[in-house]
Amino acid sequence: MNILIRKISENDCNDIWKIEKDCFSDHHSKDSFRRELNNPLCAILAAFDENIPVGFINVWFVAGELTINNIAVIEKYRRQGIAEKLINAALELYPQTESAMLEVRASNAAAQKLYEKLDFIKVGVRKSYYSDPKEDALLMTKTIGGKK
Ligand SMILES: CC(C)(COP(=O)(O)OP(=O)(O)OC[C@H]1O[C@@H](n2cnc3c(N)ncnc32)[C@H](O)[C@@H]1OP(=O)(O)O)[C@@H](O)C(=O)NCCC(=O)NCCS
């Protein structure tokens, strides 16, 4: 398997949105991907296998802080290091990153394991943050400044 990671273009939006829809009960709209593409603070990177997107990450970079808004890998491609590669590619895209943060559903053990493997730590809880189904978010952060 030869996975290539690159920024997505308008042409990829449909495929990326299908991944989002398959992976999340409370998924964002197709239009929101197009809007995000035009947001200068946002980057959406996808992992491609033979030109087919199999996972993506959506991040914002503001004042030294990288926020991971969303990350997903289609089921067939999971546990092959793709999410790890996507997070590392986002960090490489913004080498000035001093810290990274994200929210994750309290029940999402797989994602929490992923973030812990990459040295994110749990720093707080946002009560009833998610809908469909309603659930708390755990806030996780990673400090990068000073390590590079
Ligand atoms: C969470 C998700 C993105 C992980 O993607 P992935 O490509 O399978 O993750 P990776 O293969 O890069 O895993 C890296 C590490 O994360 C941890 N991990 C990932 N999935 C795991 C699982 N199901 N159970 C336990 N640990 C897991 C492991 O430590 C793994 O390293 P290892 O395989 O060497 O043990 C994927 O499961 C997914 O898309 N889930 C649905 C969407 C979602 O929940 N997104 C997160 C929103 S906050």
PDBQT file of the ligand as one rigid body, heavy atoms in Angstrom, charges set to zero:
ROOT
HETATM    1  C1  LIG A 201      -9.643   7.115  15.383  1.00  0.00    +0.000 C 
HETATM    2  C2  LIG A 201      -9.208   6.777  13.954  1.00  0.00    +0.000 C 
HETATM    3  C3  LIG A 201      -9.056   8.086  13.178  1.00  0.00    +0.000 C 
HETATM    4  C4  LIG A 201      -7.850   6.054  14.010  1.00  0.00    +0.000 C 
HETATM    5  O1  LIG A 201      -7.390   5.861  12.682  1.00  0.00    +0.000 OA
HETATM    6  P1  LIG A 201      -6.329   4.733  12.298  1.00  0.00    +0.000 P 
HETATM    7  O2  LIG A 201      -5.757   5.082  10.971  1.00  0.00    +0.000 OA
HETATM    8  O3  LIG A 201      -6.932   3.409  12.462  1.00  0.00    +0.000 OA
HETATM    9  O4  LIG A 201      -5.236   4.939  13.438  1.00  0.00    +0.000 OA
HETATM   10  P2  LIG A 201      -3.707   4.453  13.350  1.00  0.00    +0.000 P 
HETATM   11  O5  LIG A 201      -3.621   3.174  12.601  1.00  0.00    +0.000 OA
HETATM   12  O6  LIG A 201      -2.851   5.587  12.896  1.00  0.00    +0.000 OA
HETATM   13  O7  LIG A 201      -3.423   4.137  14.879  1.00  0.00    +0.000 OA
HETATM   14  C5  LIG A 201      -2.343   4.727  15.576  1.00  0.00    +0.000 C 
HETATM   15  C6  LIG A 201      -2.447   4.276  17.026  1.00  0.00    +0.000 C 
HETATM   16  O8  LIG A 201      -3.686   4.692  17.599  1.00  0.00    +0.000 OA
HETATM   17  C7  LIG A 201      -4.161   3.681  18.513  1.00  0.00    +0.000 C 
HETATM   18  N1  LIG A 201      -5.407   3.111  17.981  1.00  0.00    +0.000 N 
HETATM   19  C8  LIG A 201      -6.009   3.408  16.808  1.00  0.00    +0.000 A 
HETATM   20  N2  LIG A 201      -7.167   2.712  16.698  1.00  0.00    +0.000 NA
HETATM   21  C9  LIG A 201      -7.288   1.966  17.817  1.00  0.00    +0.000 A 
HETATM   22  C10 LIG A 201      -8.257   1.042  18.293  1.00  0.00    +0.000 A 
HETATM   23  N3  LIG A 201      -9.350   0.754  17.565  1.00  0.00    +0.000 N 
HETATM   24  N4  LIG A 201      -8.066   0.455  19.487  1.00  0.00    +0.000 NA
HETATM   25  C11 LIG A 201      -6.985   0.739  20.232  1.00  0.00    +0.000 A 
HETATM   26  N5  LIG A 201      -6.003   1.606  19.828  1.00  0.00    +0.000 NA
HETATM   27  C12 LIG A 201      -6.166   2.216  18.648  1.00  0.00    +0.000 A 
HETATM   28  C13 LIG A 201      -3.068   2.639  18.588  1.00  0.00    +0.000 C 
HETATM   29  O9  LIG A 201      -2.168   3.040  19.597  1.00  0.00    +0.000 OA
HETATM   30  C14 LIG A 201      -2.416   2.784  17.213  1.00  0.00    +0.000 C 
HETATM   31  O10 LIG A 201      -1.093   2.355  17.197  1.00  0.00    +0.000 OA
HETATM   32  P3  LIG A 201      -0.771   0.776  16.982  1.00  0.00    +0.000 P 
HETATM   33  O11 LIG A 201      -1.600   0.319  15.808  1.00  0.00    +0.000 OA
HETATM   34  O12 LIG A 201       0.702   0.780  16.740  1.00  0.00    +0.000 OA
HETATM   35  O13 LIG A 201      -1.197   0.098  18.250  1.00  0.00    +0.000 OA
HETATM   36  C15 LIG A 201     -10.226   5.815  13.256  1.00  0.00    +0.000 C 
HETATM   37  O14 LIG A 201     -10.522   4.757  14.127  1.00  0.00    +0.000 OA
HETATM   38  C16 LIG A 201     -11.523   6.501  12.837  1.00  0.00    +0.000 C 
HETATM   39  O15 LIG A 201     -11.626   7.079  11.760  1.00  0.00    +0.000 OA
HETATM   40  N6  LIG A 201     -12.556   6.422  13.701  1.00  0.00    +0.000 N 
HETATM   41  C17 LIG A 201     -13.856   7.030  13.391  1.00  0.00    +0.000 C 
HETATM   42  C18 LIG A 201     -13.770   8.538  13.382  1.00  0.00    +0.000 C 
HETATM   43  C19 LIG A 201     -13.254   9.071  14.704  1.00  0.00    +0.000 C 
HETATM   44  O16 LIG A 201     -13.629   8.602  15.776  1.00  0.00    +0.000 OA
HETATM   45  N7  LIG A 201     -12.396  10.118  14.624  1.00  0.00    +0.000 N 
HETATM   46  C20 LIG A 201     -11.841  10.777  15.799  1.00  0.00    +0.000 C 
HETATM   47  C21 LIG A 201     -12.687  11.948  16.167  1.00  0.00    +0.000 C 
HETATM   48  S1  LIG A 201     -12.080  12.758  17.632  1.00  0.00    +0.000 SA
ENDROOT
TORSDOF 0
